[in-house]
Each structure stands twice: as C-alpha cells, then as structure tokens.
Amino acid sequence: MSHRLRSCALGALGPAFVVALVVGCSSAVTPSPSASMTASPSGTRPAPIGSPTAGTPAAPTATAVAMSATPAATASTAPPTPAPAPTGSWVAAGTLPTDWYGGQVVALPDGGALAIAGDGSAVARWDPPTATWTKGPGLGAPRWNFAAVALRDGRVLVLGGANDTQQAYSSAYVYDPRASGGTWTKVGLMGTARSAPAAAVLADSRVLVAGGAYFDRPTSTIARPRASNIAALRPADGVTRGRPIEDVAPSHTVPPLATAEIFDPATGTFSPTGSMRYARAGATATTLADGRVLVVAPGGEVWVGSDVGVRMDARAATTTEAYDPATGRFSLVGDLPGIDRVAIAADGADVPTTDPWATSTGTLVALPDGGALLVGHDVSWKHEADVVRTFRFDGRTGAWHQVGPAYAGVNDWQAGVWRSTPGIDLAGSFAASLQDGRVLVAGGLEGDAALGLTETKVARAYDPTSGAWLDLPSMPHARQGGETATLADGSALLVGGDYSEAGGETAIRYVPGR
C-alpha cells in the first residue's frame, strides 16, 4: 500500500458510511477546535517509568485529584534490571466462518472465545482443542457500535448500538455458551438508548455502561433525549452548530451522553448511577486492580451510526475519568500529556501546530499494580500527519506518563513521500495482558522506503516493572487493526487485521513459554 494514511479509524461502521467516506476523502478539511495539543513546556521526552512504589494503593475517592503531565522527580538510581525476555510462539487459530468486519472478541471460561460480527448478525465460537471456529446464531436484528463484555458467570452481554435505520438501541442480550449451539436471551432495557457506549465488568460481577449517543431516526433536526442525559455543551463545541469536521459531514449530528447505568446479571435489569463529568461516545473502559473503572474517550468527530456522528467537548479527548463502585460516582483523574513537538522535531518530523482533526483512543489494558497502559493513542491531522503514543496510568496518583518516544508521520505533498520518525506506529496494534503481568503489543504500521506505511509483523512485550520493551518472536503475517482477547490459559488470541495476507478473517494465538 503506497503512503498509507489513516483517514479515520472510527469503529464499526455501516456500509452507507464506508461509501460516503471513500467519496469524501479528497476534499479539504477545517481543523477542529481543541485545547489539548500544545508543545511540552520542557521540550523533553517524558522519563521512562520505573518500578512501582511498594504498598497498597490508596482507596479511591469521589473527588478529583490535581494532576501533573510530567513525572515527579526521583532520586538518581540505577534502573531496575528487566526480567529475562519472555519466550513464546505463534500458532494458527483458524479462519472465521463469517464476515467479521468491525466485530468484537471476548474470552469464554472454557478457554475458547466468541467473535461477534460487526453488525451482530452472526457469531463464531473458537474451540481450543481443534483451533477451529463454528458459526453460531446472531442477534435478532442487525446492530452496529454495540458494547460486548464477558460476564463472570461465563455468559456474554451485548448492549446498545444502532440499526441501519438510524435508531439507537436500549435493548441488551445475553449469550449463553453452555446451551447447545449457543443461545441469545433478551434481558432488561437500559434507561437510555445508547450507540457506541463503554462497558466494563465490576468486581462484584455487575456491569458499568457509560456514555454513547442517543438518536431516533434523526432528520434535519437533532434528536435529543431528556436534557438530564446529555452534558451541557456550548453551540461552539460543534454539537448543534459550528464548522464541519469531515470531508463529507455526517447527515445528522447528535449529542453524546454523559450518563451511566449499572447492569445486574442476577436480575437482568439496569439501574442509573452517577454521570461522567464530560459526555463521551466511542470511549474505552477497563476495570483496574482496585475495582475502579478507568474511561478514556476519543476526540473530534465520532461516528455512532452509518450516517450519524457526534462532536464532543474538546476536553473529553484530553481528560480521563474513573468510576468508583463504592460511591457510584465518577471523578476526573489525570489529563493525557500534550504533544512534545520539540522531541518529535529532534527525531525528524515537524507536525502541524494547528489543532488536530481527530483522536483515536487506542487499546486500554489494566496492569497488576492498579494502573493501566494505553497503547496506540493516535492524534491525527487528516491527510497531513499523525502522532501516535503509548501512555501509562498510575493508579495511586491518577497521573499519566508517556512511555517511550512518540511515533510521528507527516505527509510531504511536494515530495510525494510520507516522512516519519523511527519506530513503529502502534495505532491499530493488538494489545493484551499476559499472565506474568506484561502486556503483549503486536502489529501496527512501519515505514517502508518503497511502500510508505505498511503492516508489520513485529511483536513485543511491555514490562511494567522495569518499563522496558522486550522483543518477542514476530507474527507469521503482518497485521494491523483487529481485536484481541486474553484466554483462560494465559495465551492471547488475535483476530483479523491481516488484510494484506488473507482478508482480515483469520486468527492467530500467542502462547507464552513455548
């Protein structure tokens, strides 16, 4: 692929949008307003993360904590010695029997996994002994941009999303893998229909559902839920008026949601809980070791239906929140660090000084120390440049720190080349936790003198104890843009993303220690 540019990594989209996007990608774009992407005052790269401080994390509170984007100064000591590089191997994990574009994958307690098609029309179940996939029943009606989580009782919950006629769903279904062939059972309705919500399983087996967007067959006017369901945003934020962000603007722009709900698997019902500080659609969430749920959202225009988009407050893309189930409240935690343009320029790329067009969240993985790793966070100037970074969240202080140097690429229109800094572009890479506490990071994009950006086979493990990246055996085929699940035996299943090799429908598995 020649000088590959990520026009927009906007989640599972309906067919109508895919056509519109391809047609629109040749027009000019007006940058979106954002206050987040400014040069680092120090002009230096954040320091590597050292060993976690011993002790038990402090109990979370419902109040926000003042954060610094720069790591606190520490005494000058020798860095911890990394543990030996993990050994492991890649093994084939079969070919999916169904169209899986934009789908999701969740692990099952029997060591297998369930892959759900992007529109919910079918599922495929992976069997560990045979390493094969078997097609199963889909949901009763197509839905895009749903949330899916594995419940602690072995079932899988799918909720929200939107259909092809531009309606957000309030319904939820539970898949029971123990039934012959697998079955879907409808459970209670959410209080608000939500497309592109975030969801995470709490320590007590309940499920937090937060944010998303509401709409019901929008026409020329914005569909609005009750006023209590949305964050108060100014018209200048682009929710109702303002400059278009897309080459081809979505036909309908709807407000995102700040509200949240709790699903009780014992009763199959939803109940309201505290709202987020900022409305967030298309966010990702993970449950931390201390029981809180960390939520990180994208920025810019986020598509929540095949012809529907949302614009969020600029602060939604730079702030993060944590939900405390003990209090039922969200609190703002640390801001994501701003772009260090000085360090990027020193590595050979000059990224725009204007506000970015959009932000793609990346993959959020909880760490054993109570923190989290955010892999492949991508800030984009459409057709112009990308800055991709990895961040680490400290669960004790709430602060975020950049891990390693940024990858930055700039489109040199006059020379007709894509100029980039050294390293791998981890946007669209696969990331999953391993049993030893490290994080598998595989695939993504890397520069090629002849082809520009192409998918990569490279795989590494991030060691949170030492802050080091450890080399792993390369994948059999290059991959970028798919889903990952950590299986019951500690291996990591990677589904899709091998577009240049086999159409994006195959799966492989990383098995530690082999």
C-alpha positions in Angstrom: 0.0 0.0 0.0 1.5 3.4 -1.0 1.9 6.1 1.6 -0.9 4.7 3.7 -2.8 7.4 5.7 -5.3 6.6 8.3 -8.2 8.8 7.1 -10.4 7.8 10.1 -10.4 4.8 12.4 -13.9 5.3 13.6 -15.1 2.0 14.8 -17.6 -0.4 13.4 -19.4 1.5 10.7 -22.4 0.6 8.5 -22.0 0.1 4.7 -23.5 3.5 3.9 -20.8 5.3 5.8 -18.0 3.4 4.2 -19.1 4.5 0.7 -19.5 8.1 1.9 -16.1 8.2 3.5 -14.3 6.9 0.4 -16.0 9.5 -1.8 -15.3 12.3 0.7 -11.6 11.7 1.3 -10.4 14.0 -1.4 -11.8 17.3 -0.1 -10.2 19.8 2.2 -10.8 19.8 6.0 -11.2 22.5 8.5 -9.3 21.6 11.7 -11.4 21.0 14.8 -11.1 23.1 17.9 -9.0 21.6 20.7 -7.1 23.0 23.6 -5.0 19.9 24.2 -2.3 19.6 21.7 0.4 22.1 22.7 4.1 21.7 23.0 5.5 20.4 26.2 7.0 23.3 28.2 10.1 21.3 28.9 10.7 20.3 25.3 12.0 16.9 26.5 10.7 13.4 26.3 8.9 12.0 29.5 11.2 9.9 31.6 10.8 6.1 31.5 8.6 4.6 34.1 10.4 2.9 36.9 9.4 0.2 39.4 6.0 0.7 41.1 6.2 2.0 44.6 5.6 -0.8 47.2 2.4 -0.7 49.2 -1.3 -1.0 48.7 -3.0 1.7 46.5 -4.9 4.2 48.4 -8.7 3.7 48.4 -10.3 5.7 45.6 -12.4 8.8 46.5 -15.1 10.6 44.6 -13.1 13.8 44.4 -10.8 14.8 41.6 -7.1 14.8 42.2 -4.8 17.5 40.9 -2.5 16.0 38.2 0.8 16.9 36.6 1.6 15.8 33.0 5.3 15.5 34.0 6.6 12.6 36.1 7.6 13.6 39.6 11.4 13.9 40.1 13.0 10.9 41.8 16.4 10.2 43.2 19.0 9.2 40.8 19.2 5.4 41.0 20.1 2.6 38.6 17.1 1.4 36.6 15.6 -1.9 37.6 17.1 -4.9 35.7 14.5 -6.2 33.4 13.5 -9.8 33.8 14.6 -12.2 31.0 12.7 -11.7 27.8 9.7 -13.9 27.7 9.7 -16.9 25.4 6.7 -18.0 23.4 5.4 -18.9 19.9 2.7 -18.0 17.5 0.2 -20.7 16.4 -2.6 -20.6 13.9 -6.1 -20.3 15.3 -8.3 -20.9 12.3 -10.4 -18.9 9.9 -13.6 -17.3 10.9 -16.7 -18.7 9.0 -18.5 -15.3 8.9 -17.9 -11.7 7.8 -16.3 -10.2 10.9 -15.6 -6.6 9.8 -15.6 -4.3 12.8 -16.5 -7.1 15.2 -15.6 -7.8 18.8 -14.0 -10.8 20.5 -14.5 -11.9 24.1 -12.9 -14.8 26.0 -15.0 -17.7 27.4 -14.4 -19.6 30.6 -13.8 -22.9 28.8 -10.7 -21.4 27.2 -12.4 -20.6 24.0 -13.6 -17.3 22.6 -16.6 -15.7 20.9 -16.3 -13.4 17.9 -19.3 -11.3 17.2 -19.8 -9.8 13.7 -19.6 -6.0 13.4 -23.4 -5.8 12.8 -24.3 -8.6 15.3 -25.7 -10.7 12.5 -23.7 -13.8 13.4 -21.2 -15.1 16.0 -18.3 -17.6 15.6 -17.1 -19.7 18.6 -13.5 -20.8 18.8 -12.8 -24.3 20.2 -9.3 -24.6 21.8 -8.7 -28.4 21.2 -9.3 -28.1 17.5 -8.4 -24.5 16.9 -11.4 -24.1 14.7 -14.4 -21.7 14.5 -18.0 -22.7 14.4 -20.7 -20.3 13.3 -23.5 -19.5 15.7 -26.7 -17.5 15.8 -26.7 -13.8 15.6 -28.8 -11.2 17.3 -32.4 -10.8 16.3 -31.7 -7.6 14.3 -28.6 -6.0 13.0 -26.9 -3.5 15.3 -23.6 -1.6 14.9 -21.4 0.1 17.6 -22.6 -2.1 20.4 -20.7 -3.0 23.6 -19.8 -6.6 24.4 -18.3 -7.9 27.7 -17.8 -11.4 29.2 -19.8 -11.8 32.4 -18.2 -13.6 35.4 -20.8 -16.4 35.1 -19.5 -17.3 31.7 -22.1 -15.6 29.6 -21.6 -12.7 27.2 -23.5 -9.4 27.4 -24.2 -7.3 24.3 -25.9 -4.0 24.7 -26.8 -0.8 22.9 -25.7 0.0 19.3 -27.7 1.3 16.4 -29.6 -0.3 13.5 -29.4 0.6 9.8 -32.5 2.9 10.0 -30.7 5.3 12.4 -32.2 4.2 15.7 -30.1 3.7 18.9 -30.9 0.6 20.9 -31.8 0.4 24.6 -32.0 -3.4 24.4 -29.5 -5.9 25.7 -29.0 -9.6 25.1 -27.0 -12.3 26.9 -25.3 -15.2 25.0 -25.1 -18.5 26.9 -22.3 -20.7 25.5 -23.4 -23.6 27.7 -26.6 -24.1 25.7 -26.4 -26.3 22.6 -25.2 -24.2 19.8 -25.3 -21.1 22.0 -28.4 -19.0 22.6 -29.3 -15.3 22.9 -31.7 -14.2 25.5 -33.1 -10.7 25.8 -32.8 -9.1 29.2 -34.0 -5.7 30.6 -33.9 -2.4 28.8 -31.4 0.4 29.5 -32.8 3.6 30.8 -31.4 5.4 27.7 -30.8 4.0 24.2 -27.0 4.2 23.6 -24.9 3.7 20.5 -21.1 3.3 21.0 -21.2 3.1 24.8 -18.3 2.0 27.0 -18.8 -1.1 29.3 -16.7 -2.9 31.9 -17.4 -5.7 34.4 -17.1 -4.7 38.1 -15.5 -6.8 40.8 -19.0 -7.7 42.1 -20.0 -9.1 38.7 -22.2 -6.1 37.7 -21.5 -4.2 34.6 -20.9 -0.4 34.2 -22.3 1.1 31.0 -21.3 4.7 30.3 -21.7 7.3 27.6 -22.5 6.7 24.0 -25.0 8.7 21.9 -28.8 8.7 21.6 -30.7 9.1 18.4 -34.0 8.0 16.9 -34.3 8.3 13.2 -32.8 11.8 13.1 -34.0 14.1 10.2 -32.8 17.6 9.6 -33.0 18.4 13.4 -31.0 16.9 16.1 -32.7 14.1 18.0 -32.4 14.8 21.7 -33.1 12.6 24.8 -34.1 14.1 28.1 -31.9 17.1 29.0 -30.5 15.2 32.0 -29.0 12.6 29.7 -26.5 14.9 28.0 -23.7 17.1 29.1 -24.2 20.8 28.8 -22.2 21.9 25.8 -21.9 25.2 24.1 -23.0 25.5 20.4 -19.4 26.4 19.6 -18.4 22.9 20.6 -19.9 21.7 17.4 -22.8 19.8 18.9 -25.5 21.8 17.2 -23.6 24.3 15.0 -20.1 25.1 14.1 -17.6 24.2 11.4 -17.8 20.8 9.8 -15.1 18.3 10.7 -15.5 15.7 8.0 -14.7 16.0 4.3 -18.3 14.7 3.9 -20.1 15.7 7.1 -22.5 13.2 8.6 -26.1 13.7 7.6 -27.0 14.0 11.2 -25.1 15.1 14.3 -26.4 14.1 17.6 -25.3 14.9 21.2 -23.2 12.4 23.2 -24.2 11.1 26.6 -22.6 11.7 30.0 -25.0 9.4 31.9 -24.2 5.9 33.1 -26.1 2.7 34.2 -25.4 -0.5 36.0 -26.5 -3.9 34.7 -27.1 -6.6 37.3 -26.7 -10.1 35.8 -28.6 -11.7 38.6 -31.8 -9.8 37.8 -31.2 -8.9 34.2 -32.0 -5.2 34.9 -30.4 -1.8 34.6 -30.3 1.0 37.2 -28.9 4.5 36.9 -25.7 5.6 38.6 -23.6 8.7 38.7 -22.8 10.6 35.4 -19.4 11.4 33.9 -18.1 14.9 34.0 -17.9 15.0 30.2 -20.2 13.4 27.6 -18.2 10.6 25.9 -19.1 8.4 22.9 -16.9 5.7 21.5 -14.9 5.5 24.7 -13.0 2.5 26.1 -13.1 1.3 29.7 -11.2 -1.2 31.8 -11.6 -2.3 35.4 -8.5 -1.5 37.5 -7.0 -3.8 40.2 -8.5 -1.6 42.9 -12.0 -2.1 41.5 -12.4 1.3 39.8 -13.2 1.7 36.1 -11.0 3.9 34.0 -12.6 5.6 31.0 -10.8 7.2 28.1 -12.6 8.7 25.1 -11.6 9.7 21.5 -12.0 13.3 20.2 -13.1 15.1 17.1 -16.0 13.6 15.1 -17.0 10.1 16.2 -19.4 8.0 14.1 -22.0 6.2 16.1 -24.2 5.1 13.2 -23.8 4.6 9.4 -24.9 8.1 8.8 -24.7 9.7 12.3 -21.8 11.4 14.1 -21.2 13.2 17.4 -19.0 16.1 18.4 -17.8 16.1 21.9 -16.4 18.9 24.1 -12.7 19.2 23.3 -11.9 18.3 27.0 -13.4 14.9 26.5 -10.4 13.9 24.4 -7.7 15.1 26.9 -9.3 14.2 30.2 -9.9 10.8 31.7 -12.3 9.7 34.4 -12.6 6.9 37.0 -15.8 5.3 38.3 -15.8 4.2 42.0 -18.4 1.5 42.5 -18.3 2.1 46.3 -19.7 5.6 45.8 -21.4 5.3 42.4 -19.6 8.4 41.2 -17.1 9.4 38.5 -14.1 11.6 39.2 -11.7 13.3 36.9 -8.2 11.8 37.1 -5.2 12.8 35.1 -5.1 14.6 31.8 -3.3 12.9 28.9 0.1 14.5 28.3 0.3 17.1 25.5 2.4 16.5 22.4 6.1 17.2 22.8 6.7 18.8 19.4 10.4 19.6 20.3 11.2 16.0 20.9 9.4 14.9 17.7 11.2 17.5 15.6 14.5 16.3 17.0 13.5 12.8 15.7 13.0 14.2 12.2 9.3 15.2 11.8 7.6 18.6 12.1 4.0 18.0 12.9 1.4 20.8 12.4 1.0 23.4 15.1 -2.8 23.6 14.4 -5.4 21.8 16.4 -5.7 18.1 15.3 -8.6 16.8 13.3 -9.4 13.8 15.4 -8.2 11.5 18.2 -8.4 7.7 18.2 -8.2 6.2 21.7 -6.1 3.1 21.3 -6.3 0.0 23.4 -6.5 0.2 27.2 -5.1 -2.6 29.3 -5.2 -2.9 33.1 -1.9 -3.5 34.9 -1.3 -5.6 38.1 -0.1 -2.6 40.1 -3.5 -0.8 39.8 -2.6 1.3 36.8 -3.2 0.8 33.1 -1.4 1.0 29.7 -3.0 2.9 26.8 -1.4 1.6 23.6 -1.6 3.3 20.2 -3.3 6.6 21.1 -3.4 8.4 17.8 -3.8 12.2 17.2 -4.5 12.9 13.5 -4.5 15.8 11.1 -6.5 14.3 8.3 -4.3 13.5 5.2 -1.5 15.6 6.8 0.1 14.0 9.9 -0.3 11.6 12.8 1.2 11.4 16.2 0.9 8.0 18.0 1.9 7.5 21.6 1.6 5.0 24.4 0.7 6.2 27.9 0.9 4.6 31.4 -1.7 5.5 34.1 -0.6 5.5 37.7 -3.5 4.2 39.8 -2.1 5.8 43.0 -1.7 9.3 41.8 -4.0 9.4 38.8 -1.2 10.8 36.6 -0.5 9.7 33.0 3.1 9.5 31.6 4.2 8.8 28.1 6.0 5.5 27.6 8.9 5.8 25.2 9.2 8.3 22.2 6.3 9.2 20.0 5.9 7.9 16.5 5.1 10.8 14.2 4.5 10.9 10.4 4.0 13.8 8.1 2.7 13.8 4.5 5.2 15.7 2.3 2.9 16.6 -0.5 5.6 18.3 -2.7 8.0 15.3 -2.5 5.2 12.8 -2.6 6.5 10.9 0.4 5.5 10.1 4.0 8.2 11.2 6.4 8.2 9.7 9.8 10.3 9.3 13.0 11.9 6.0 13.8 9.9 3.2 15.3 6.5 1.5 14.8 3.2 3.2 14.5 1.1 1.4 17.1 -2.2 2.8 16.0 -4.3 -0.3 15.3 -1.9 -2.7 17.0 -3.0 -5.6 19.1 -2.6 -5.3 22.9 -3.5 -7.8 25.6 -2.4 -8.6 29.2 -0.2 -11.7 29.8 -0.2 -13.9 32.9 3.1 -12.6 34.1 1.8 -9.0 34.2 3.4 -7.9 31.0 1.5 -6.6 28.0 1.7 -8.1 24.6 1.8 -5.5 21.8 1.9 -6.8 18.3 1.4 -5.4 14.8 0.7 -1.9 13.7 2.4 0.0 10.9 6.0 0.7 10.0 7.8 2.8 7.3 8.9 1.2 4.1 11.2 3.0 1.7 9.2 1.8 -1.3 5.7 1.4 0.0 5.4 4.1 2.7 3.5 2.7 5.7 2.7 -1.0 5.7 1.5 -3.5 8.3 4.2 -5.0 10.5 4.9 -8.5 11.9 6.8 -7.1 14.9 5.7 -8.2 18.4 7.0 -7.0 21.8 6.1 -7.2 25.5 5.9 -4.2 27.8 7.3 -5.0 31.2 5.6 -2.7 33.7 8.1 -3.5 36.5 11.1 -2.2 34.6 9.4 0.0 32.0 11.3 -1.9 29.3 10.1 -3.2 25.9 11.1 -6.8 25.3 11.4 -8.4 21.8 9.1 -11.4 21.0 9.1 -13.7 18.0 7.5 -11.9 15.0 4.0 -12.9 13.9 3.6 -15.2 10.9 1.9 -12.4 8.9 1.8 -8.7 9.2 -1.4 -7.3 10.9 -3.0 -4.0 11.8 -6.5 -3.3 13.0 -8.3 -6.2 14.7 -9.3 -7.4 18.1 -7.5 -9.2 21.0 -8.7 -11.4 23.9 -6.7 -12.9 26.7 -7.8 -16.5 27.0 -8.2 -18.6 30.2 -4.9 -20.4 29.6 -3.0 -17.1 29.5 -2.5 -17.0 25.8 -3.6 -14.1 23.6 -5.9 -14.6 20.7 -5.6 -12.1 17.8 -8.5 -11.9 15.3 -8.4 -10.1 11.9 -6.1 -7.3 10.8 -4.2 -9.4 8.2 -5.6 -7.5 5.2 -2.6 -7.9 3.0 -2.4 -11.6 3.6 -5.8 -13.3 4.0 -8.6 -10.8 4.0 -8.7 -10.0 7.7 -10.7 -13.0 8.8 -8.0 -15.3 10.2 -6.9 -15.7 13.8 -3.6 -16.5 15.5 -2.6 -17.1 19.1 0.5 -16.1 21.1 1.3 -18.8 23.6 3.8 -17.8 26.3 6.6 -20.2 27.2 6.6 -22.3 24.1 
